Amino acid sequence: MMVACRESFNEHSKRGSSAKAANMTYHFSSTVDMKFDDAVACLKEVLKQHNFRVVSEIDMKDNFKKALNLEFRPYLVLGACNPQLTYRALQAEDKIGTMLPCTIVVQQHDDGRVEVSAIDPVVSMQAITHVVVNQVAEELRSHLKSVIDQVGHTAKSAGIS
């Protein structure tokens, strides 16, 4: 699994990101042909390749079971941080921490499909009118779009299911 993610990243890097068009939805998503746990592992690998660290994990299935005694589908919320970009944003605007970290979701739908989604930082930070924060949000958007694209591409090119 890790090898497939690395190979996909290298191939994706050579051809460049095709995700430049602005999309005013609040997230980027891709349905992947992987098992839930494989999608999580691949996502974490691709995040590392983009200099993100996973700083939090919330297992909603487990949380709902413990707190409410309810069954829920596999649904994992990851908090990811790119330290360089985060530092730049915090130097420019000290309250930007209220919008951190970048949130990424891996969920398995009732029909078995696995979907990976990431927040669009440009949309989530649009209320802030600081040039550096806007630049950082654009850079984060580019990275997160690439992450989602790469995870989806890895599943397709590796024939994982």
Salt bridges, closest charged atoms under 4 A:
GLU11 OE2 - ARG15 NH1 3.87
GLU11 OE2 - HIS153 NE2 3.13
GLU45 OE2 - ARG6 NE 3.42
GLU57 OE2 - LYS44 NZ 2.60
ASP62 OD2 - LYS66 NZ 3.09
GLU71 OE2 - LYS65 NZ 2.69
ASP94 OD1 - LYS95 NZ 3.07
ASP111 OD2 - ARG113 NE 2.75
GLU115 OE1 - HIS109 NE2 2.73
ASP120 OD2 - ARG141 NH2 2.86
GLU138 OE1 - ARG141 NH1 3.93
GLU139 OE2 - ARG88 NH1 2.88
